[in-house]
Amino acid sequence: MRYVDIPRTDLRVAGLCLGTSHLGTAVDRAASFALLDAYYEAGGTFLDSAAVYADWMSEERSVSEKTIGAWLAARRLHGQVVVGTKGAHPDLRTMHIPRLSPKEILGDLERSLRHLGVDRIDLYYLHRDDPGRPVEEIMDTLHGAWRAGHVRYVGCSNWRAERLRQAQAYATREGWPGFVANQALWNAAALNPEARADKTTVPMDADLLAYHRQTGMAAVAYSSQAGGLFQKMAEGRLPAPRPGRPDLYPREENARRLERIRRIGAEAGLSITQVTLGYLAGHPFPAIPIVGCKTLPHLRDSLTAADTVLSAEQVAYVEGREP
Ligand SMILES: NC(=O)c1ccc[n+]([C@@H]2O[C@H](COP(=O)([O-])OP(=O)(O)OC[C@H]3O[C@@H](n4cnc5c(N)ncnc54)[C@H](OP(=O)(O)O)[C@@H]3O)[C@@H](O)[C@H]2O)c1
């Protein structure tokens, strides 16, 4: 397992993070523990959760965090694994109403601490932004939680580059690191942002990429395998397009990307999974894919990419551009 230092922190984490949105719900408790065990035994030390996982599947709230808390306690692994979790997600019934008041952020944080069974969260992300709220107020709230020792580091998820720049400039003026990682929708596929089902998500774009290149901030990629897009295309089991609904990952363009991914794989002896995940790791700043595996075979296959890092030329080739 390759390990990655997150700049401006003392966090050294596995180069593949395990996504846990389905733990305890779509994947039952025993199978969830088996996935967590297999990931940890392979050298995995970085988990991704959120207060809202997976409230869309269960009456009980925050089952993912509770499952991780139970696993950490059962395996006595507190302090051995870096747990990143997220709060301040909108209520699922009112996705258009942001929840980033100090009360909402701190209330979510307090519950996450309890669910995970920890005194301090290693990496606490804001799951969304509220562009209508001054960054100063948001950062002051996080700064207070940091000073109180409830979070070791903070990050953001689904923030646009302009707001990220403002937040970081303010944190620097206040004399603390502010965000140390940005969790964005990012993978090797071409993406049509207009086709996002949830418009509060923010995909990696040219502006965010430029920000990461300039500052070296760590990027944590979610939907890092585009839901298994390239593997499914290669196996001819991509679901049929939905009438009247454009594809998030346009098929023709991604069929061309798949050809190039295959060519790199044939030359370098790499699988589609390895090229797809190695594409993210091949960027000139720390980039850590979250793998959202629900089964042991998928997890084992994804872990074969733990040491794969594409060159700048290969990254450009996947995208069909000059390096
Ligand atoms: N910050 C945010 O807003 C946000 C949003 C979404 C997710 N996340 C985080 O990111 C994690 C992963 O998200 P995701 O599920 O969208 O990501 P993903 O890794 O792109 O998709 C997961 C799906 O990819 C397929 N897959 C995984 N490994 C595979 C393999 N080795 N070979 C073939 N197919 C494979 C499986 O599809 P099938 O099951 O269909 O076979 C699996 O369900 C979540 O658990 C969560 O921690 C964060």
The ligand as a Gaussian input file, in Angstrom:
#p B3LYP/6-31G(d) Opt

LIG

0 1
 N      -18.642000      14.078000      -0.624000
 C      -19.692000      13.654000      -1.294000
 O      -20.611000      14.422000      -1.585000
 C      -19.763000      12.201000      -1.703000
 C      -20.716000      11.790000      -2.649000
 C      -20.746000      10.445000      -3.039000
 C      -19.861000       9.548000      -2.470000
 N      -18.956000       9.961000      -1.513000
 C      -18.012000       8.986000      -0.885000
 O      -17.379000       8.228000      -1.899000
 C      -17.639000       6.837000      -1.715000
 C      -17.738000       6.154000      -3.051000
 O      -18.709000       6.779000      -3.849000
 P      -19.342000       6.094000      -5.109000
 O      -20.064000       4.869000      -4.670000
 O      -20.071000       7.152000      -5.848000
 O      -18.001000       5.710000      -5.932000
 P      -17.514000       4.738000      -7.008000
 O      -16.343000       4.034000      -6.409000
 O      -17.293000       5.527000      -8.241000
 O      -18.707000       3.716000      -7.311000
 C      -18.891000       2.554000      -6.570000
 C      -19.432000       1.485000      -7.490000
 O      -18.442000       1.215000      -8.474000
 C      -18.473000      -0.156000      -8.796000
 N      -17.154000      -0.704000      -8.447000
 C      -16.392000      -0.459000      -7.344000
 N      -15.240000      -1.135000      -7.404000
 C      -15.267000      -1.821000      -8.566000
 C      -14.347000      -2.693000      -9.195000
 N      -13.176000      -2.973000      -8.627000
 N      -14.685000      -3.212000     -10.394000
 C      -15.861000      -2.915000     -10.989000
 N      -16.780000      -2.084000     -10.432000
 C      -16.468000      -1.552000      -9.243000
 C      -19.601000      -0.791000      -7.999000
 O      -20.759000      -0.703000      -8.803000
 P      -21.905000      -1.843000      -8.713000
 O      -22.246000      -1.944000      -7.265000
 O      -23.015000      -1.264000      -9.566000
 O      -21.292000      -3.085000      -9.306000
 C      -19.700000       0.152000      -6.814000
 O      -20.951000       0.122000      -6.220000
 C      -18.896000       6.778000      -0.848000
 O      -18.979000       5.575000      -0.103000
 C      -18.671000       7.970000       0.039000
 O      -17.762000       7.623000       1.083000
 C      -18.885000      11.271000      -1.158000

